[in-house]
Amino acid sequence: MTHLSRVAPSATERAYRHLKQAILEQVYPGGQLVSEGEIAEATGVSRTPVREALLRLETEGLVKLYPKRGALIRPVSAREIADVIEARRLVELHAAYRVWPRRAELRADLARRLDEMRRAHAAGDITTLMAADRSFHAAVVEAAGNEILAELYHRLRDRQLRMGEASFRLSPGWAEVALTEHAGQLAALDGDDPQAWHDAVAAHIDTAARMLGTLR
């Protein structure tokens, strides 16, 4: 029997993954200038793959390159927050209407993800909590059955993770609010009023908009 070996990521890919994770987790906060040498030392690769990784991240809007100086981690802007919230409303509220006929199956899935959030919160693991929170929302969008909308929503993932990580750290009480509101969404799925479910989804997005406003 032939065993296929897993191909190790390239030096550029390693640098890219390290940098992206560090940016999303606020290890490199918005406004910080990092040098190629600093990144090369942290990742154990040469400057050439670091430069290539930075170019990828610049196309994704996460950094701005300054020749001979390094890369500026782009701060989260008020415009970016507003755009992400608007996109979330368009996609998530549409999905909320679509999933109601399949709410029993969706509820069981969301309950598991909420348990993941609670365990991460109890452990003080903000990064895992944020990932579980995004997974909760994505599950609703995916259950709506529109692959194009689901793909669009996943493209917002990195921006949402970075914003969410920052807001959770700046407003520790936001975690409890998110858990409570997600529990309220599950309760709405247990009922027989689709408008109550839709309103719970809308209210949670409104709360997120207010919390993210503290980043401006």
Secondary structure by P-SEA (a helix, b strand, c coil): cbbbbcccccaaaaaaaaaaaaaaaccccccccccaaaaaaaacccaaaaaaaaaaaaaaccbbbbcccccccccccaaaaaaaaaaaaacaaaaaaaaccaaaaaaaaaaaaaaaaaaaaaaccaaaaaaaaaaaaaaaaaacccaaaaaaaaaaaaaaaaaaaaaaaaccaaaaaaaaaaaaaaaaaacccaaaaaaaaaaaaaaaaaaacccc
